[in-house]
Amino acid sequence: MPLPRALHLRRHFQRVVLTRPWLTFVVLGLAFFCFGMVTLNLLHVLRANAELILDNGAMALADGGARQLIELVVDGYLAMLAYVVMKTCEHTLSHWLADTSDTEPSETETESEH
């Protein structure tokens, strides 16, 4: 049974991006800026769109209010995706930076000292 496409994408992201700290950092920055740009005016425009639809009803929906509302919802999901990518990269980098296994003495070294 073939793996779902999302699982292939996840494995590819882990293999290509998360195994390279420098690339993880670059993707973290890109996701951060993408999240910021998408959410910059999202709530303001969404509120204005809702007011337009509530004030003008079906006429506002027919004049493009419905399409704009759908675009705003899609933008919200894109912002959420960028946030998840950003947090995943942050988590990976934080664990990589906090990893002290290279600096801690091994058990054989500590046993030989005693």
C-alpha positions in Angstrom: 0.0 0.0 0.0 1.6 3.3 -1.0 2.2 6.0 1.6 0.0 9.0 1.6 1.4 12.1 -0.2 1.5 14.1 3.1 3.7 11.5 4.7 6.1 11.6 1.7 6.2 15.3 2.0 6.9 15.1 5.7 9.7 12.6 5.3 11.2 14.7 2.5 11.1 17.8 4.7 12.7 15.9 7.6 15.4 14.4 5.4 16.3 17.5 3.4 15.7 20.4 5.7 15.7 19.2 9.3 19.0 17.3 9.0 20.9 20.4 8.0 21.0 23.1 10.7 21.9 25.9 8.3 19.0 25.0 6.0 16.7 24.7 9.0 17.7 28.2 10.0 17.0 29.6 6.5 13.6 27.9 6.3 12.8 29.1 9.8 13.5 32.7 8.7 11.4 32.3 5.5 8.5 30.8 7.4 8.7 33.6 10.0 8.5 36.3 7.3 5.8 34.4 5.4 3.8 34.2 8.7 4.3 37.9 9.4 3.3 39.0 5.9 0.2 36.9 5.7 -1.1 37.8 9.2 -0.1 41.5 9.0 -3.5 42.8 8.1 -5.5 39.5 8.1 -7.7 40.3 11.1 -8.3 43.9 10.0 -9.3 42.9 6.5 -11.4 40.0 7.8 -13.3 42.3 10.2 -13.9 44.8 7.3 -15.1 42.0 5.1 -17.5 40.7 7.7 -18.9 44.3 8.3 -19.4 44.7 4.6 -21.3 41.4 4.3 -23.4 42.2 7.4 -24.2 45.7 6.2 -25.0 44.9 2.6 -26.0 41.2 2.7 -26.3 39.3 -0.6 -25.3 42.2 -2.7 -21.9 42.4 -1.0 -21.5 38.6 -1.4 -22.3 38.9 -5.1 -20.0 41.8 -5.6 -17.0 39.8 -4.4 -17.4 39.7 -0.7 -17.7 35.9 -0.7 -14.6 35.4 -2.8 -12.7 37.8 -0.6 -13.9 35.9 2.5 -12.7 32.6 1.0 -9.3 34.1 0.1 -9.0 35.4 3.7 -9.7 32.0 5.1 -7.1 30.4 2.8 -4.6 33.1 3.9 -5.4 32.2 7.5 -4.5 28.5 6.8 -1.4 29.6 4.9 -0.3 31.6 7.9 -1.0 28.6 10.2 1.1 26.4 7.9 3.9 28.9 8.0 3.6 29.0 11.8 3.8 25.2 12.0 6.9 25.1 9.8 8.5 27.9 11.8 7.8 26.1 15.1 9.1 22.8 13.7 12.4 24.4 12.6 12.6 26.3 15.9 12.2 23.0 17.9 14.8 21.2 15.8 17.3 24.0 16.1 16.7 24.4 19.8 17.3 20.7 20.4 20.4 20.8 18.2 21.8 23.8 20.0 21.1 22.3 23.5 22.5 18.9 22.6 25.4 18.4 25.0 26.2 14.8 24.0 29.4 15.9 22.2 30.7 17.7 25.3 29.7 15.2 28.0 32.2 12.5 28.9 31.2 9.1 28.0 30.5 6.4 30.6 33.8 4.6 29.9 35.7 7.8 30.5 34.1 8.5 33.8 34.5 4.8 35.0 38.2 4.9 34.1 38.8 8.0 36.2 37.5 6.2 39.4 
